[in-house]
Amino acid sequence: MTDQNHAPDPATNAIATTLMSDIWRAAGGDDALLENVTMVGSGDLASAFAVSDLAVASIGAAALAIAEFIGSAGGHTPGVRVDRRLASLWFANSLKPVGWTLPPAWDAIAGDYRASDGWIRLHTNAPHHRAAALAVLDVTSERAAVAEAVSRWQADELEAAVVESGGCAAVMRSLSAWAEHPQGRSVGSEPLVWHEQTDGAETTSRPIDRRRPLAGIWILDLTRVLAGPVATRFLAGFGAEVLRIDPPEWDEPGVVPEVTLGKRCARLNLHQPEDRERFTRLLADADVLVHGY
């Protein structure tokens, strides 16, 4: 991340402004409120894509929704100021260990491998994903052995075999190839934000503290990594009470400090009747359910 110019820079944030407007309108936001957002600073994360623009845009739209919520209680709707540098850092790492070291984000087998006709990525952080990939490749958990086995497969066939076995693998494609792939076409045909209005349950009004506007809102978090828990981390940062529920066997120590920040955490085995009953009670008391299933 470079620079530390904190003056508004419309040219630098032109893409972010467009992205934020698209996100805001797709979510049903009022165009008039877009004028409440000021973007400052400059600099970019190293990426082939406009990651910093997406960071500024998504944080700006989410913060604008918080501002609108504050204004709904009566009185002034506060303005939103998004710092491009801080937004980018928040999209990278939100904490810096002092006196300790974060474990690696990826296990020893996860990564990019050359197949016989291209490249494929194996995602093996979860124990069952790792076991599925190793079983399909019929090798031990040694990276050199995995690389040798992958090299004998066609990428598409290996992807299909690993996924069919309950694992996680993805062929690495060019942008043009992805645009022509059935999944790429499917994603491309989806709206930016999909939502459906329901009647919902009765709500009770509560006073809104402008410093912690989401205080008193209970959120049940059933997400793992990465988009879901970052969303609930954002809500916790504005005062929401977030309870994250993980299955007993889940563990990704390299990302735990990032995805649990500001939350309470517990474990439930929903295959067990007593744990499922406890989850049902938690769900009944929650104001918001966020899941990634």
Disulfide bonds with the S-S distance in Angstrom:
none
